[in-house]
């Protein structure tokens, strides 16, 4: 079976004053088209390093990355978009100028780019903020702008590295629901890094659990909350939620009673 994204036997080490330190060891995973896949694990297990390898920003010591049946190891694929934990908006550009940045780089005319951006602003409920600067909008709005900046280039696969970590809880829940609704509607494949087990369970079709350095996958868990609703509060009311939550905790090696 072909996959939208596949990583095969990925290993990566870094040099330190005391010698090489292995970050990833023999890591293999896949994400199917239109699937939401999460990685969860302790700090230092190499999740962000894996994302940098997937995007082509970092070369693995061994292994390969395959996007839509084409090997892209060490290359930047136009099929992949990346949303970081920090929004990294340009403070001197307005909201709409930040959103159109990816299209400008690829040579799309300013008129067409702005038309597409205005369509996205309506979808993300950001109408009226086009001419605001990042310093004039909230953290949640800035994160929406960062996501729009990625989505406007229409990537098939979206990588998200703890993109909602810094937000307050009610806003985080609202944006998670919004994200699920949008990616399902637009049939995107999402690969998501998070330390938040609740987030992983409620948003994912499958969860890969990683152990501490060197990063290895210790379990692959298919999640079925028996609801198609994108609303996070409703998804967390599933009778199966606690079972998945506890299973992931035990795979990481921490008792939920202690946590």
Buried (B, 14 or more C-beta within 10 A) or exposed (E): EEBBBBBBEBBBBEEEEEEEEBBBBBBBBBBBBBBBBBBBBBEEBBBBBBBBBBBBEBEBBBBBBBBBEEEBBEEEBEBBBBBBBEBEBEEEBBBBBBBBBBBEEEEBEEEEBBEBBBEBBEBBEBEEBBEBBBEEBEBBBBBBBBBBBBBBBBBBBBBBBBBBBBBEEEBBBBBBBBBBBBBBEEEBBBBBBBBBBBBBBBBBBBBBBBBBBBBBBBBEBEBEBEEEBBBBEEBBEBEEBEEBBBBBBEBBEEEEEEE
